[in-house]
Amino acid sequence: MLEKMNSVKYWALIGSALLLSACANTNTGTVPDTPTEPVAVETEEPVVASPPETVDVETVMEDPATQSSLDMASGNSVAYFGYDRYDLSSDARAALQAQAAWLQTHAAVKITVEGHCDERGTREYNLALGDRRANSVKNYLVALGVDPSRIHTVSYGKERPAVTGSGEASWSKNRRSYTRVN
Amino acid sequence: MRLLKLLILVTAGFTLITFAVTMSAAARIVVDVNRGHADPLPIAVTDLVGSESDIISGGSVKDYGQRIALVVKANLTRSGLFRSIDSDAFIRSGIIEENLRNPNFDNWKAIGAHALMNGSISLQEDGRLKVEFRLWDVLGTNQMTGLRYFTSPKNWRRIAHLISDAIYKRMTGESGYFDTRVVYISESGIATKRVKRLAIMDQDGHNHIFLTDGKNLVLTPRFSPTAQEITYLSYHNDDPRVYLYNIDSGKQEILGDFPGMTFAPRFSPDGNKVIMSQAYKGNSDIYVMELRTRKIKQLTRHTAIDTSPSYSPDSRYVTFNSDRGGSQQIYVMDSNGKNIKRISFGKGRYSTPVWSPRGDLIAFTRQYQGKFYIGVMRPDGSGERLLSESFLDEGPTWSPNGRVIMFFRQQPYDNKGRGGETQLWTVDLTGYNERQVITPLDASDPAWSPLIR
């Protein structure tokens, strides 16, 4: 049944092919009895060959391990001390907790903790006091989980005040530790 | 550096001849160093007589004679023990050359002089200066001392200092301190970025030389009592450690291989050891290093701050600063670290003890009620006397004769950040004769040399 239908189609195809070849051969124009479908022509914008746009590349890193990052995370990387004191006040502890948290997320960073004093002490005693301050900061950071091998300490005594001035307002800013990113 | 070397070479070739010292008549005039300020002795120092036509670099021989006299006058006046009579008052006939060996004592008596220095200066064929002076007792009308020196013209200041020392010694019975130098820290720049350099100068501020360039922070230099060496603290590589500086060669070397910061160094009296502090893991103790073997011995073991050690001149004791009693006080121990005793008991904080070269006193810095004082006490803590007072006086150092203390004074800053000037000052043991030592820039941490030999 299927074969019979195919053979009918076959012969019909041959018939039309013969007809077409006869037309071509005789070169007589025949008009197809059905009209050609209209061709839709779309007008395009002219293509302009502009130069490629520049692409800015940035390393994808949300929080770089820089001094300014630590400064921002921990209130300028300082902790303050009382006169002739090296114990940590609750304010100092809070500042150092922020430093420790930052150090945990930047585990490759090594730091130097500087110990500083105000001008109201003799030079050599202040060198010793600055060393005490730097070490109490180091010990606290270690207690908060920072690897001690990441922390170097140095005392500057009264040699590098943060601010210039003779009065408690200035002195209290100079009795400090400063955590420097190496 | 080259200049310094030259100076030292010249010193080695220095010749000195004592002549005609008349000691027979027991000196009628004696200056008491303990009460000199009350009544300084009037002395006439005349220009050394010299030729105007002999010209050497820097002027005529006569000019040099005047300069030497000026330096002698300045030295004696600064001591507070002498009053130099203005040369305008001199009766001119008293200083012509023929009278050098036979002064007209009546003329000098008439202007109130108790002592007279005169002398001469001439240029020798070998290019050296010959300088001689005589010191006369005007009231006793006899010669007290006289010396003759030979040296190159560029060394003329040392002649003036040696003459000053000879006069001081003859009049007070104690050795002088004018032929000495001071090593100190020269300071410049704003407080937050202060530049500090090692510098050295004569005790009167002349012949000034910078020894370091200011790249590294340097602090607390101290002279060797026996060699041309300084020990000091340097922040080379941001690692504060005690160093040795050789003045002749300019060579610097680190002292020891300590794990922690070393600081507060000072030589032993024989110059063979350096005593200092080491801060390790937040604790400062006192150590001593043998310079020849570099062997280190720990002298104190205490959780307190132990620092600013200083030997007694006989090396048997060490005085130091500690807060082991709760606040900073001065302690004395045997030089092996045993028998530690507190000696300061006054109100406030005591620090920077420095043993006098005479052994009789310990100088210190005291803080009390917002002021700083330089003072002295006996080694057993008795007899405390305060000699100076200001917003910030610190860091005493002794003249080699133990009669004068040099220290530094810092001015306070005003509320606009102006001020903070830091200068060197001297004060004698009477506490009345306080004078500034002029330096090219700001200055701190002075250390007096022994007498130059």
Chai-1 contact restraints between the chains, C-beta under 6 A:
chainA,res_idxA,chainB,res_idxB,connection_type,confidence,min_distance_angstrom,max_distance_angstrom,comment,restraint_id
A,T122,B,S351,contact,1.0,0.0,6.0,A-B,restraint_1
A,T122,B,T352,contact,1.0,0.0,6.0,A-B,restraint_2
A,T122,B,T365,contact,1.0,0.0,6.0,A-B,restraint_3
A,T122,B,E394,contact,1.0,0.0,6.0,A-B,restraint_4
A,E124,B,A264,contact,1.0,0.0,6.0,A-B,restraint_5
A,E124,B,T307,contact,1.0,0.0,6.0,A-B,restraint_6
A,E124,B,S308,contact,1.0,0.0,6.0,A-B,restraint_7
A,Y125,B,S351,contact,1.0,0.0,6.0,A-B,restraint_8
A,L127,B,F263,contact,1.0,0.0,6.0,A-B,restraint_9
A,A128,B,A279,contact,1.0,0.0,6.0,A-B,restraint_10
A,A128,B,S284,contact,1.0,0.0,6.0,A-B,restraint_11
A,A128,B,I305,contact,1.0,0.0,6.0,A-B,restraint_12
A,A128,B,T307,contact,1.0,0.0,6.0,A-B,restraint_13
A,D131,B,A279,contact,1.0,0.0,6.0,A-B,restraint_14
A,D131,B,G282,contact,1.0,0.0,6.0,A-B,restraint_15
A,R132,B,G282,contact,1.0,0.0,6.0,A-B,restraint_16
A,N135,B,K281,contact,1.0,0.0,6.0,A-B,restraint_17
A,N135,B,G282,contact,1.0,0.0,6.0,A-B,restraint_18
A,P161,B,A191,contact,1.0,0.0,6.0,A-B,restraint_19
A,P161,B,T192,contact,1.0,0.0,6.0,A-B,restraint_20
A,T164,B,A191,contact,1.0,0.0,6.0,A-B,restraint_21
A,T164,B,Y413,contact,1.0,0.0,6.0,A-B,restraint_22
A,T164,B,G417,contact,1.0,0.0,6.0,A-B,restraint_23
A,G165,B,Y413,contact,1.0,0.0,6.0,A-B,restraint_24
A,S166,B,P412,contact,1.0,0.0,6.0,A-B,restraint_25
A,S166,B,Y413,contact,1.0,0.0,6.0,A-B,restraint_26
